């Protein structure tokens, strides 16, 4: 019979489990970063009526606010630029 300490058995059970959990966690975080839409296709706008910030990727001259359902001219709606540190600033 093998004489193996109990603490070694517990370690051999916990360490591979933690490695597997960390692997899947890192993999899921990497996949989340892949799903971020490119900045060139979508723009954030601030509705001049209800001040709701929304993303619009349509090519038309007008965008519809999802909150108040108003039709906004893209030239009049303030465009919001997102910085790399996830803060926003208004571009006018």
PASEBA-1860 file (N, C-alpha, C; in nm, 3 decimals):
! residues 92
1> XXXXXXXX> 0.084/-0.118/0.000/0.000/0.000/0.000/0.089/0.126/0.000 ~ 0.044/0.227/-0.073/0.118/0.352/-0.080/0.091/0.436/0.044 ~ 0.196/0.493/0.094/0.183/0.580/0.210/0.191/0.725/0.162 ~ 0.074/0.786/0.140/0.065/0.923/0.089/-0.002/1.009/0.195 ~ 0.060/1.121/0.229/-0.003/1.208/0.330/-0.135/1.268/0.276 ~ -0.225/1.292/0.369/-0.356/1.344/0.333/-0.346/1.484/0.270 ~ -0.256/1.566/0.319/-0.239/1.702/0.266/-0.194/1.698/0.119 ~ -0.114/1.600/0.082/-0.071/1.587/-0.057/-0.189/1.549/-0.146
9> XXXXXXXX> -0.275/1.463/-0.098/-0.394/1.426/-0.176/-0.486/1.545/-0.198 ~ -0.505/1.623/-0.094/-0.588/1.744/-0.106/-0.524/1.841/-0.205 ~ -0.395/1.859/-0.197/-0.324/1.950/-0.289/-0.336/1.902/-0.433 ~ -0.323/1.772/-0.453/-0.334/1.717/-0.588/-0.475/1.729/-0.644 ~ -0.572/1.746/-0.560/-0.710/1.766/-0.603/-0.740/1.914/-0.627 ~ -0.694/2.002/-0.540/-0.728/2.144/-0.547/-0.648/2.217/-0.656 ~ -0.520/2.192/-0.667/-0.436/2.267/-0.762/-0.479/2.248/-0.907 ~ -0.502/2.127/-0.957/-0.550/2.115/-1.095/-0.689/2.178/-1.115
17> XXXXXXXX> -0.772/2.170/-1.013/-0.904/2.233/-1.024/-0.890/2.384/-1.039 ~ -0.804/2.444/-0.960/-0.782/2.588/-0.970/-0.721/2.627/-1.104 ~ -0.631/2.546/-1.156/-0.570/2.574/-1.286/-0.676/2.571/-1.396 ~ -0.765/2.475/-1.391/-0.872/2.466/-1.491/-0.966/2.585/-1.481 ~ -1.003/2.624/-1.360/-1.093/2.739/-1.341/-1.027/2.866/-1.392 ~ -0.901/2.888/-1.359/-0.831/3.009/-1.404/-0.817/3.009/-1.556 ~ -0.791/2.895/-1.616/-0.780/2.887/-1.762/-0.910/2.931/-1.829 ~ -1.023/2.878/-1.783/-1.151/2.914/-1.846/-1.188/3.059/-1.818
25> XXXXXXXX> -1.148/3.112/-1.703/-1.175/3.252/-1.672/-1.097/3.344/-1.766 ~ -0.968/3.315/-1.785/-0.885/3.397/-1.874/-0.936/3.386/-2.017 ~ -0.976/3.268/-2.058/-1.028/3.248/-2.194/-1.157/3.327/-2.216 ~ -1.246/3.328/-2.116/-1.371/3.403/-2.132/-1.346/3.553/-2.136 ~ -1.249/3.602/-2.059/-1.216/3.744/-2.063/-1.157/3.783/-2.198 ~ -1.078/3.695/-2.256/-1.020/3.723/-2.388/-1.129/3.727/-2.495 ~ -1.228/3.641/-2.482/-1.338/3.642/-2.579/-1.425/3.766/-2.566 ~ -1.440/3.819/-2.445/-1.517/3.941/-2.427/-1.450/4.058/-2.499
33> XXXXXXXX> -1.319/4.063/-2.496/-1.246/4.171/-2.562/-1.259/4.163/-2.713 ~ -1.275/4.043/-2.766/-1.291/4.027/-2.911/-1.424/4.081/-2.959 ~ -1.526/4.082/-2.874/-1.660/4.122/-2.914/-1.684/4.273/-2.908 ~ -1.585/4.350/-2.869/-1.600/4.496/-2.863/-1.608/4.549/-3.005 ~ -1.714/4.624/-3.037/-1.728/4.675/-3.174/-1.623/4.780/-3.205 ~ -1.577/4.786/-3.328/-1.478/4.888/-3.364/-1.540/5.028/-3.357 ~ -1.458/5.125/-3.323/-1.508/5.261/-3.305/-1.550/5.326/-3.436 ~ -1.497/5.283/-3.548/-1.524/5.349/-3.674/-1.666/5.324/-3.725
41> XXXXXXXX> -1.731/5.215/-3.683/-1.862/5.181/-3.735/-1.977/5.234/-3.650 ~ -1.953/5.257/-3.522/-2.060/5.300/-3.434/-2.021/5.431/-3.366 ~ -2.122/5.514/-3.345/-2.101/5.641/-3.279/-2.198/5.655/-3.165 ~ -2.156/5.720/-3.059/-2.243/5.748/-2.945/-2.298/5.888/-2.963 ~ -2.428/5.903/-2.943/-2.494/6.033/-2.955/-2.569/6.064/-2.827 ~ -2.586/6.191/-2.802/-2.664/6.238/-2.689/-2.790/6.304/-2.746 ~ -2.906/6.252/-2.708/-3.033/6.305/-2.759/-3.054/6.447/-2.704 ~ -3.084/6.544/-2.789/-3.103/6.681/-2.741/-3.234/6.699/-2.664
49> XXXXXXXX> -3.327/6.604/-2.672/-3.455/6.617/-2.603/-3.449/6.558/-2.463 ~ -3.405/6.432/-2.453/-3.406/6.366/-2.322/-3.266/6.346/-2.263 ~ -3.162/6.384/-2.334/-3.022/6.374/-2.291/-2.977/6.230/-2.269 ~ -3.040/6.136/-2.338/-3.001/5.995/-2.329/-2.886/5.970/-2.425 ~ -2.782/5.901/-2.378/-2.667/5.868/-2.462/-2.693/5.731/-2.523 ~ -2.686/5.722/-2.655/-2.713/5.596/-2.724/-2.615/5.578/-2.839 ~ -2.604/5.454/-2.885/-2.513/5.419/-2.995/-2.595/5.400/-3.121 ~ -2.548/5.460/-3.229/-2.617/5.447/-3.357/-2.514/5.416/-3.465
57> XXXXXXXX> -2.543/5.317/-3.546/-2.451/5.281/-3.654/-2.515/5.293/-3.791 ~ -2.634/5.350/-3.797/-2.700/5.363/-3.927/-2.633/5.471/-4.010 ~ -2.651/5.463/-4.141/-2.583/5.555/-4.232/-2.671/5.674/-4.271 ~ -2.795/5.678/-4.225/-2.886/5.785/-4.263/-2.851/5.917/-4.196 ~ -2.928/6.021/-4.233/-2.906/6.153/-4.175/-2.974/6.169/-4.040 ~ -3.067/6.080/-4.008/-3.142/6.089/-3.884/-3.122/5.963/-3.801 ~ -3.127/5.981/-3.670/-3.121/5.867/-3.580/-3.238/5.875/-3.483 ~ -3.288/5.760/-3.442/-3.403/5.755/-3.351/-3.353/5.723/-3.211
65> XXXXXXXX> -3.392/5.807/-3.116/-3.354/5.787/-2.976/-3.432/5.668/-2.921 ~ -3.365/5.571/-2.860/-3.438/5.455/-2.808/-3.521/5.485/-2.685 ~ -3.492/5.593/-2.614/-3.568/5.624/-2.492/-3.695/5.704/-2.522 ~ -3.681/5.818/-2.588/-3.799/5.903/-2.611/-3.857/5.885/-2.750 ~ -3.795/5.804/-2.834/-3.841/5.771/-2.968/-3.851/5.893/-3.060 ~ -3.771/5.995/-3.030/-3.771/6.113/-3.117/-3.672/6.093/-3.230 ~ -3.702/6.155/-3.342/-3.616/6.147/-3.459/-3.521/6.266/-3.453 ~ -3.392/6.238/-3.443/-3.292/6.343/-3.425/-3.203/6.353/-3.548
73> XXXXXXXX> -3.176/6.474/-3.586/-3.081/6.499/-3.693/-2.942/6.469/-3.639 ~ -2.865/6.391/-3.710/-2.732/6.354/-3.659/-2.640/6.475/-3.647 ~ -2.666/6.577/-3.725/-2.584/6.696/-3.716/-2.616/6.773/-3.588 ~ -2.742/6.770/-3.544/-2.782/6.843/-3.423/-2.754/6.764/-3.295 ~ -2.764/6.631/-3.303/-2.735/6.549/-3.185/-2.586/6.557/-3.155 ~ -2.554/6.576/-3.030/-2.413/6.588/-2.994/-2.348/6.452/-3.001 ~ -2.237/6.445/-3.070/-2.164/6.319/-3.083/-2.073/6.305/-2.962 ~ -2.073/6.186/-2.902/-1.990/6.158/-2.785/-1.873/6.072/-2.829
81> XXXXXXXX> -1.754/6.114/-2.798/-1.636/6.033/-2.831/-1.590/5.963/-2.705 ~ -1.562/5.834/-2.719/-1.516/5.756/-2.605/-1.364/5.752/-2.605 ~ -1.307/5.785/-2.490/-1.162/5.781/-2.478/-1.117/5.641/-2.444 ~ -0.989/5.618/-2.450/-0.937/5.485/-2.423/-0.952/5.447/-2.277 ~ -0.963/5.544/-2.186/-0.981/5.512/-2.045/-1.129/5.502/-2.007 ~ -1.218/5.484/-2.108/-1.362/5.466/-2.093/-1.434/5.589/-2.038 ~ -1.370/5.705/-2.039/-1.441/5.827/-2.006/-1.493/5.887/-2.137 ~ -1.588/5.978/-2.128/-1.650/6.033/-2.248/-1.631/6.184/-2.250
89> XXXX> -1.630/6.239/-2.368/-1.629/6.383/-2.385/-1.720/6.418/-2.501 ~ -1.780/6.535/-2.495/-1.873/6.580/-2.597/-1.796/6.648/-2.709 ~ -1.824/6.610/-2.832/-1.762/6.671/-2.949/-1.867/6.759/-3.014 ~ -1.838/6.887/-3.030/-1.937/6.976/-3.093/-1.880/7.042/-3.213
END
